[in-house]
Amino acid sequence: MNVQQPARLAATLVVPVPDPAALRARLIEHLGRYAESETTPTGDVLLSSELGLSRLTIEAGGLRIASESGDAAGLAYIKMIMADHVLEFTGPGLTLHWTGAGAAGSPLPFFRAMTVTAVRTVGRFRRLTLAGDDLGRFAEGGLHVRLLLPPEGAAQRWPVTGDDGRPFWPDDNPPPARVYTLRGIDVAAGRVEIDMLLHGEHADAPGAAFAARARPGDLVGMTGPGGGDLPAAADYLLFADETALPAVARMLAEMPAGRRVRAFVEVEDQADRQALPTAAAAEVVWLCRRHGEGLEAAAAAIGADDLAPDTIVWGGMEHAARRALHRRAIDVWGLPRSRMRLASYWRRGKAGDDHRHDD
């Protein structure tokens, strides 16, 4: 009996460049961080990841990128990532055109239009419940989503697939977008919960402004998921400020019994503390900036001998604090990259995505 293989979706992009070998080398260098690279006997290069597979072939007049995936969202992400990098390396004047699955003008497979159904205040957060259809893919593959936040009074409009595989806005005027953690998700009920921090000193920032005015019936766009999942391990050491508190809450809520967790959470004061239910054996240490407590000092008090073998260290915080924690994890704790998941969620003096998100 023949076992039928899952259908694969495929698309091809031919990039007309004078030096396709140089472009391919740069793509391999940058994408190799997220994908496995293999050179075939014919000289092609295969890049494979959880999203799918891309074959990079040098041919007369350009570089051929033939991509495939087991689902529409995976292929759409590959096309978008490839286009972003190609345009970064060659310049924005180049015109790109994918052929195959995911035609220009079709809905983005990783986009959902969501409706606010409930809003409540939790400390300095506004917790929004959003409802939408077909949310199964958002339950795995990453903790984070990107919310598209139309300004108050603006007409609702959503992107479609562009000719180059990237999101295309017909009016060329996309709304502000910010990354948030799905604090909770109920696929069967078709709803998610997102905690949005109300920044007192930046109340007019797109995310905080939307959170402050959000009411049931408001519409918001959502793309994702992204950011990766927490690797399986027996022991975890977590570091977070309040911007990453929703991620810690989600990870602890989904942590099975038998896992051991130490979590250090830096907040402004005791009023920002939240209940963090979990089945794991968890110790949560709340650090209050108002009292001079912080993540860097907490990390400095931990020595290499304090970490159980194979401990996974996860962190989400301000850029400078992440860099300090990253240095300590390497220089003092002696951790390999495979045991670290450290991200800068924000950076002083920078807005939105204008900072490095990872180590």
N, C-alpha and C positions, 0 to 999 in steps of 0.2 A: 504494500500500500504506500502510495506517495504522500508525503506530508506536505501540505500546501504552505508555502512561505507567505508571511504577511506582505501585502502589496506595498511597494515602495513608490514614493513620489519623487520625481526627478526634475531638475531644471539646469540650464546651462547658460553660462556667461562667457563671452569672448571679449577680452580686454585688449583693445588695439594700442599697444605700446611698442616703442622701438627696441626696448631691452626687456623682454619677458622674463629672462633668467633672473635679472636683478629684482624685478617685482615679486617673482615667486620666492626668492630667498628672503625678502623682507616679510612676506606673508607667513612663511614658515617660522621665521624668528619670533614674530609677535603672536601668532596663533598657537605656536607650539607649547605655550604655557597652559593652554586649555585643551589641547587636542594631541593625540598620539600621531607621530609622523613616521611614515614608512616610504622608502623608495622602491619602486617596482623594478623588475628586470628590464623593462622597456624604458626606464628613466623617468617615468611619471612619479609624482609624489602624492601619497594618500594622507589626508588629515581626517582622523576619526575621533568623535566624541560622543557623548550621550545624545547629542542632537542628530547626528547622522554622519555621512561620509562625503568628502570632497576630493576629487581627483584633479590635480593641477598638471596640465600638459603644455609644454612649450611647442608652439607651432609657428608657421610662417606668418608674421605680422602681428603676433600677440600671444596672450596667455589664455588658454581655455580652462575654465573652472566648471567642472561637471559635478553637481551636488545632488545628494539623495537623502531621504529620511523616511522613517516609518509613519510619520504623521505630518499634517499640513503645518502645524505650528513649528515643529522642528525644522522643516525646510524653510519656512518664512524667516526664522531666526538666522539660519545659515546664510541665506541670501542677503539679509540686512547687514550681518557682521562682515561678510565678504565685501559688500559695496562700501561700507564705512571705511574699511581699511584700504581698499583700492583707491578711493578718492583721497584719503589722507596721504597716501604715498605718491600719487600721480598729480594731484591738484583737482580742484572742483570743476574745472572746465571740461573734463572728460564726460562724454555721454555714455551711460551704461544701459544695456537692454538684456534682461533675462528672457529666455524662451523656456517653454515647458509648463510645469504645474505652477499655480499661483499667479494667474494672469494679472496684468496691470488693471487697476480699477476694482478688483475683487476685495471683499472684506478682509481685514487683517485677522489671521487665525488666532493670534494671541491677544486680541482686543475684546473687551466686553464693555457695553454700556450698562452702568449701574445706577440704581435709584436709592437715595437715602431713605431709610424707613424708620430710623430711630437715632436720637442724639442724646447723650448725657455727659455730664462733667465728672471726671475722675481725677482729683488732684489738679494738676496743671495740664491735664489732657482733656480733649474732647473725644469721646468714644463714639464713632459713627458705625452704625449697622447699615450695610449696603446689600441690596438684593439684585440678583442678575441670573441669567440663564447659563446652563452648561459650564459649571465651574469646576468640573472634575480635574482639569489639568492644573488648576491653581493649588491643589492640595499636595502636590509633590514637585520636586525640582527646584525648590528655593523658597525662602521665607518672605521675600520682598516682592512688591508690585510697584508700578509707577502709576500715579494718579494724574490724569489730565484735568486741570482745574479751570473751567471757564470763568472769566471775570463776572462779577455780579451784573446782571442785566444783559449779558451777551447771549446771542442766539446759539443753541446747541449745534455743534457740528463735529464730525468724527473723521479720522483719517481712513484712507483706503490703501491698497497696495500700489506702490509707485512702479514705474517702468524699470527703475533700477533696483527694485526689491525692498526699498526703504519705505516707511510710512509717508504717504503723500497727502497734503492738505490742499484741496481745490482752491481755497482762497489764499494759500501761502501765508497763513497767519495762525499757527498753532497756539493754543493756550499754554500758560505755564504748566510745568510738570514737576512733580516731586516724588521721591522714592519713600515708601512706607512699608512697615512690616504688617503682614496679615497676623493680627494677634489671635484670631480664631477664624475657623472656616467650617461651615456645615454644608457639604455638597448636596446632600439630599434636600435640605430646606432651601438651597440656593441663596445663601447669605454669607457674608464675611463681616468681621469686626476689625476696625482699624483705629488705633489710638493716635491722635494728632496733637503734638505738643503745641501749647499756646505760648509762644515766645513773647514775654512781656516787653522786651526792648525792641522786638521786631514784629509787632502786631500787624504791620501792613504787609509782611511777607506773604506770598501767594498761598502757601499751605495754612499758615496761622489765620489769615484773613478768611479763607474758605471755611476752616473749622469753626471759627467764631460765629459766622452767619448761617451755617448749614442748618437746614430745616427738612423734615420729611417731605419727600416729593422732589427734592433737588436731584439733578442728574450730574454724574461724574463719569469720566472715562477711566478704564483700568487696563493696563497691559502687564504681561508677566507670565509666570513668575520668574524670579531671578535671585542671584545671590548665593545659591548653593545650599545644601542641607548640612546638618551637623553629622560628622562621621560617627559611626558606632564605636564605642569604647566603654571601658569599665569605669574610668574616672575622667572628670571634666573640671577644668578651672576656668571660670567665666569672669570677664571684666566688662562693665558697661556703665555709661552715664545714662541720663534719662532718655536720650534719643534712642538708645538701644534697649531700654527697659521693655518695650513690647516684644522684642525678639527674645529676650531672656524669658519673659512670661510664656511665650509660645513654646520655646524649647523645653522648659520645665513641665509645662502642661502635657507635652507629648512624650516625656521621658519615661521609659518603663521602669518598673520595680527592679531593684538589683543594681542600678547604676548609682555611682557616688558623685556628688556635685558640690563644689565650693564656688559660690557666686559673690562677687564684690560689685555692689551697685552704688554709684555716686549720684546723689541728688542734692538739690539746694538745701532742703531741711526735712525734718521728720514728717511734715505734712504730705510729702511726695511719696511716702512709702505705700506699697500696694500688697495685697495678698497674692502670693505666688504658689498656688496649689500644684502639687506634683506627687507622683507615686515613687519617685526616686528618693534616695537618702541624701537630702540636700541641706546644706548650711548656707544661708543667705546673710551676708554682712552688709548693712546699709551704712554708707559713708556720707556725711553731711558737709558740704562745702562751707556752710555757714559756721561750722565748728573747725574749719581748717583741715578737714579730712579729704583725701582724694585717692584716685586709682594708682597714681605713680608711687605714692608712699606705701600703699597696701602691697603692691607688687614687689617693692624693694625689701619688704619684710619677709618675703618667701625665698628660701634657698633651694638649691637643686635637690637637696635631700628631702625636701618637703613634698616633692612631686612623686606620686606613685608611677611605676613603670608604665609607659605608653599613655600617659595622661594627654588628653587633647586640651589645648589652651585656645579659648575663643574670646574675642574682644570686639566691642563696637563703641567708639568714643571719638573725641576731638583728635584732629590730625597729629598734633604734637605729642599728646599722651600716647597715641598708638605707636608713634616712632620710638618713644622711650620704652614702652612695653616690648616692642619687637626687638630692640637691642638687648634688653635683659633676657628675653627668651632664648636668644642665640648665645650671648656672651656668658651668661651666668647659669642658666638652666640647661644649656647645651641641646636645645630642641632642634630636630630637623624640620624642614619646611612642612613635611607631611603631617606634623602634629600641631600646626599653628593655623588658626583661622582668625586673622586680625584685620580689622577694617576701620578706616576713618569715616565716620558718619557725617562729619561736618568739619569745617576749618574756620578759625577766627578770621574775619575780614573777607570771607568768600561766601557767595550765595549759591544755593542749589547744588548742582553737580560740579561746580568749579573747584574741585579738590580731588585728591587721590582717594579711591574707595578701598583699596586693598594694599597688602604689603608686597 
